[in-house]
Amino acid sequence: GRRRRPPPPQSLLEKVAAPAELRLPELAGRWFLVGMASRCSFLADHSHRLEATAMTVTIGDGQSLDVSTFRKLDRMCWEIRQRYLPAQAHGHFLLKGRGHGSKVDMVVGETDHSSYAILYYQKGRSISVKLYGRSSQVSDAVIDKFEQRLRAVGLSEDVTYYFPTYGFCDSADEFHILD
């Protein structure tokens, strides 16, 4: 009989390797969202009013990444807290969602810990790539790395968005959303 085709890999990100020299404690601290590549239609529709976004990473028990993201929505600062649990592979993480199909796979694709980090996210079949900087602006060489990486997973410049470099929230205006 015909051989059955092997099931597709569970994650399109399984092929993305984290750097061997990744050291989680050195990812801790504040990061600014510089750019994002995604086919998400929300981004396309709202690209004219993207808001400065920053996140603070702490390393939780069991090597989880506890991420607190601050962003503005309707001129208010919101905090979104998420816990990324370590997955099997080095530098791979899982965000468990509330409902079926809401989990997010995340991989730290590249970082020097001190100036930039390129993170991959997959929800369902869709992948996005985010570039974070320790400051809100990064070098052209880092932008080039980011653009090479997003092209390698089938994204392109026309679905790449760069975020404002000013207007960050320092704290939340007493509203916390726990995602």
Order of alpha helices (4+ residues) and beta strands (2+ residues): beta-alpha-beta-beta-beta-beta-beta-beta-beta-alpha-beta-beta
